[in-house]
Amino acid sequence: MRDSAPNPRSGLHDEVAVDVADGVLTAAPTAVCGPRHAAWSNGGVGGDGGLQVARGPVVRPAGPWDVPAIAATLTVATAESRWARWALPADGRVQRLTRLHELVAGHRGVATGTTWVTDDVTAVAAWEAPEGAPGTAPVPADVAAALAREVPRLHGDRARTLAATDAVVSAVRPAEPHWWLAAVGTRPSARRQGLGVAVVTPVLQRCDAEGLAAAAAVHTWANVRWLRRLGFAVVESTDTTDDELPLYVLVRGPGGAGVDSAGAGSYRG
């Protein structure tokens, strides 16, 4: 979301932590988008980007009571990731990661109406909405203040590199209003059930219905493959500004339309 709140995009926002098998797309949600507090019965998305009716897990917008479970799920999903080791100091890394997820996917996502969870919160998807998107809200002042105060401290000596990498990502994000996939994760014990696909599908359906793009940044080719199955396409393939991690920015047009940039699909990590 392009608002006055600090944007820790190149930190938390670069990790898709779902088992690759969650990208086996077999079915789709039964609803496009309901009221902010409605629930969806979700399956997957057709491999051609089409949306088809099917039964599946219940997915709903997250509420304030979900914040601790959101942070716990995303922490166990991402604690061993390359991104976490790159973006957070070794000292207290897990605690830093938990607080980061609590702030961004939890408090920020709940307050703005942009985090979706399975009913038991074993899978989570946190998004940033286009400014003024119906059913969403601006970042509250207290949450914005907490983000501004705590996120740089959590990243410690990595904060400057993350900010520089964020600038690279921002330069290739779509210029038009779009939804940004900040984080998606599934608990290891709940993987291979399509839950990662389920929690991202309500927003993808909304994008299709409203003619909007979705975008994301990731650091592994496995995550690129997973997002491609959802209709995303690579628009930039480079490295973080310290050359420590590969960096891929992907965009999905309405209906799953997207064409990889020339040469952007090469394997980098």
Protein Blocks (a to p, Z undefined) as FASTA:
>chain_A
ZZfbdcfklmmmmcccddfklmpcfbdcfbfbdcfkbccddfbddfklpacddddddddd
ddfklmmmmmmmmmmmmmmgmklmmmpcfehklmmmmmmmmmmmmmmmmmnopaccdfko
paccdddddehiahiacddfklmmmmmmmmmmmnmmmlmmmmmmmmmmmmmgcfbdcddd
fbdcddfklgonopmmmmmmmmmmmmmmnopacddddfbfklmmmmmmnopacfbdcddf
klpaccddddddehhiacddehklpcfZZ
